[in-house]
């Protein structure tokens, strides 16, 4: 019992140091030997305390690397995962294609009418309407998820869209795509989806949604390549200015 209370006491002390900012999120904890000397306990007790804190989400023990502090506040507030735009789009293609297939079986005429209006908003070529166009895009996909009649599917799609709008790196990729894409093409892709839904054709709805995301992935690849080339040209320019000027001086 004494040993058990001891590692709990040490865990509480480490937790307080984390909350006080002595060990900020992402930082590596000192080694077991240093902590054992600091708290005047055995290394076994330190190890047990760290395992207990990992179970509570305060620490991440990486074998061969060390023990790292987790951002507990972000986790408690529904922190989002570290993912790429490609990973998110792949997941959206999987879930939203099936959501469309489910929605095709039971979508009502009112939802279809709303989608028609959303497509009109998405297709606007007026730069002043771009924000509303993006909002219409989001509403369109979420309405399909809601029309699936499956609360779990709806929750997953809403969560994926939260990642789409709240993760800065992903938001930036989509902003770059929107700046280059044609509003008419955006509207026609969504029109293909709604046409399949209107026919109550599950397979066609699934395929239309997959095609939409395939096009999106292609655009992402193009944007990524372009950004990489721009970065490479910028580095080349900086190197030229640095080394050639040095050689000439």
N, C-alpha and C positions, 0 to 999 in steps of 0.2 A: 504493500500500500504506500510505503514511504517513497519508493522509487517512482511509483505511478504519479504521486502528487508532485514529485520533484520535476519530472519532465513537463507536467502541466504548468508548473510555475515558470519554468524556463520558456515554454511556448508563449505564455502570457507576456513575458518580458520582451521577447523578440517581436511579438505582435504590437506591443506598445511602441517599440523603436520604429517599426514600420509606419504606424499611424502618425508618429511624431515627425516623420520625414528623414530619420537617420538612415533608413534603407529605402530609398524611393523605388517605385515600380520600374522594373527592368534592370535594376542593379543586382549585382552578384553578392550574396552573403559572404562574410569572411569564412575561412575554412573551419572545420570541426575543431581542430586543435586550438585555434585562436578563440573561438566562442567558448570552448570548454574552460580555458584559462580565465576568460572574461567573467563567466558566471560561476566559476569554481565548482564545476561538475565534471563528470566523465564524458568522453566523446560519445559513448553509447546513449547517454541521456540527451545530448545535443541531437543525435541522429533521430531519436524517438520524437523529440519536440518538432523537428523539421518534418517528419512524416505526418505528424498530427496537423501541422499547419498547411501541409500540402493538401490534405483531405478537406480542409476548410477553405481552400482556394487562395491562401495567402502566399504560398510558395510553389515553385515548380522545380522539382529535383531532376536534373539532367545528368544521367550517368556519364562519368568521364569528363564532364564540363563544369558542374558546380550546382549550386542552389540559387535560384533567381526569384526575385520578388515579383508577385503578380499584382495587377491593378484590380484590387477587390472592388473598389467603388464602381469601376466600369462594368464589372461582371454583375454587380447588384442592380445596376441601372440598365441592364439589358445590353451590355456592350456587344458590338458587332465583331465578327471574325475578321482576321487578316486574309483577304482573298483578292484575286485579280479580277479585272473586268471579264476576262475570258472564262474564268471559273464560274462567275455569277451567271454569265449569259448561257453557258452550257447547262447549268442547273435550271435556269428559267425555261430553256427550250424543253427540257424533260418534263417539268411540272406543268407549264402553261399549255403545252401541246395536249396533254391528257385532260387538263381543265377544259380546254376547248371541245374535246371529244365528248366529255360529260355534259357540257352546256348545250351541245347540239341536240341532245335528246329531250330537253325540257325548257329551253329558253322561251320566254314569252315575247309577244309582239311589242310590248312597251319597252323592254330592254333593247330590242332590235332598233326601235325608233330612236332611242337615246344614242345608240352606237352610230347611227347614220349622222346625227348632229355632231358627234365627237369627231367623225371622219372629216366633216366640213371644217371643223376648227383645226384639225391636224394639217389639213391641206392648204391652209392660208399661206400666201407668199409674202405677206406684209411683215417686215422685220419686227414691227411693234407688237405683233401677235405671237411672237415666238414662245414667250413664257406660257401663254394660254394654250398654244399648240402642244407643248410638252405636258401640260396638265391634262389635256384631253387624251393624250397617249396613255398616261397613267390610269385615268378613269376608265378607258376602254378595256385595258387588261384586267383591272380589278373587277369590272362589271362581269366579264366573262367568268372569272373565278367565283364570283358570288352566284352566277347563274348555273354553276356546276351542281348546286344543291348539296355540296359536301363541305361542311364547316372546316374540316382538317385541311382540305385542298385550299380553301379560301385563306386560312391562316398562313399556310406556307407561302402562297403567292404574295400575300401582303408583306410577309417578312422579307422575301426576296426583293420586293420593291423598296422596302425600307433600306436595304443594303445599297440598292441602285441610287437612291437619293441622298443617303447620309454618309457614305464612305467617299471621302474627297477624291481619292485617286480614280475611282470608278466614275464619279460624277464628271471629272475632268475629261475622261476618255469620251463619254457620251456627248459632252458639250462640243468637243472637237469634231465628232461625227455629225452632229446636228448642224454645225457651221458649214459643212460641205455638202450634206445631202440635199436632194431636191424634195421640196414639200409635196409635190405631186406624186413622186414615187412612194413617199411615206404613206400618203393617203391610199394609193392603189393597193399596197400590200395589206393594209388593214381592211380594205374593201373586199379582197379575196377571202379573208377570214369571215367577215360578216355574211358574205354570200353563201358560204358553206353552212354557216349557222342558220341562215334563213331557210335553206333546203333541209334542215335537220339531218345533215349528212355528217356523222361523227368522224368517219375516216377522212373526208375532205377537209373538215375543220382542223383535225390533227395535222394533216399535211400542210395546210396553208400556214398554220402557226409555226411549224418547223421551218418552212421556207423563209418566213419572216426572220427567224433567228439565224438562219444560215446566212442570209444577206447581211445581218447585223455583224456576225462574226467576220465576214469578209471585209466589211468596212473597218472593223477594229484592227485587222491585220494590216490593212493599207495605212491607217493612221499611225499604228505602231512603227511600221517601217519608215514612214515619212518623218516621224519624230526622231527615230534613231539616226536617220541620215542628217537631219538638221543638227543634232547633237554632235555627230561626227564632224560635220563641216565646221561647226563652231570651235571644236577642239583643234582641228587642223589650222584654222585661222589664228587661234591663240598661240599654237606652237610656232607657226610661221613668224608671227610678230615677235615672239620671244627669242627664238633661236637665230633667226636671220638678222635681227637687229644686233644681237650679241656678236655674231660673226662679222658684221660690218663695222662695228665700233672698235 
